[in-house]
Amino acid sequence: MTQDQLDNWFSYHAPEGDDLERYAKLRSAGKVFAETINECCPESADKTAAVRKVREAVMTANASIACRGK
């Protein structure tokens, strides 16, 4: 990885264009999936991990938007 990549990943990126709409769409889809996991799965460490990974996926997808795919 390059210094430019690190600088990009660890700096603030103000929303541009339709970013806010795309963030909201990802959060909404992630929430529906997390709610489905919560409804279908028994209480367990695996259920907790599954929901955590959905949250991580949404956050990582949001980062891809903020960092402009760089």
C-alpha positions in Angstrom: 0.0 0.0 0.0 1.1 3.5 -0.7 1.2 6.6 1.5 -1.5 8.1 -0.7 -3.8 5.2 0.1 -3.1 5.6 3.8 -3.7 9.3 3.6 -7.0 8.7 1.8 -8.2 6.0 4.2 -7.5 8.0 7.3 -8.9 11.4 6.4 -12.3 12.9 6.5 -14.3 12.7 3.3 -17.3 15.1 3.1 -20.3 13.6 1.3 -20.7 14.6 -2.3 -23.5 14.3 -4.8 -25.7 11.3 -4.0 -23.4 9.9 -1.3 -25.9 10.4 1.6 -28.6 8.6 -0.4 -26.3 5.7 -1.1 -25.2 5.5 2.6 -28.9 5.4 3.6 -29.6 2.7 1.1 -26.8 0.5 2.4 -27.8 1.1 6.0 -31.4 0.2 5.2 -30.5 -3.0 3.4 -28.1 -4.0 6.2 -30.7 -3.3 8.9 -33.2 -5.6 7.1 -30.6 -8.3 6.8 -29.7 -7.9 10.5 -33.3 -8.0 11.5 -33.8 -11.2 9.5 -30.8 -12.8 11.3 -32.2 -11.7 14.6 -35.6 -13.2 13.8 -34.4 -16.5 12.4 -31.4 -17.4 14.5 -31.2 -18.6 18.1 -29.4 -16.4 20.6 -25.7 -17.4 20.3 -22.2 -16.2 19.7 -22.7 -17.0 16.0 -25.8 -14.8 15.8 -24.0 -12.0 17.4 -21.1 -12.5 15.0 -23.4 -12.6 12.0 -25.0 -9.2 12.9 -21.6 -7.7 13.6 -20.4 -8.8 10.2 -23.4 -7.2 8.5 -22.6 -4.0 10.4 -18.9 -4.3 9.3 -20.0 -4.9 5.7 -22.2 -1.8 5.7 -19.4 0.3 7.2 -16.8 -1.0 4.7 -19.2 -0.4 1.8 -19.7 3.2 3.1 -15.9 3.6 3.2 -15.7 2.6 -0.5 -18.1 5.4 -1.3 -16.3 8.0 0.9 -12.9 7.0 -0.4 -14.1 7.1 -4.0 -13.0 3.5 -4.6 -9.3 4.4 -4.0 
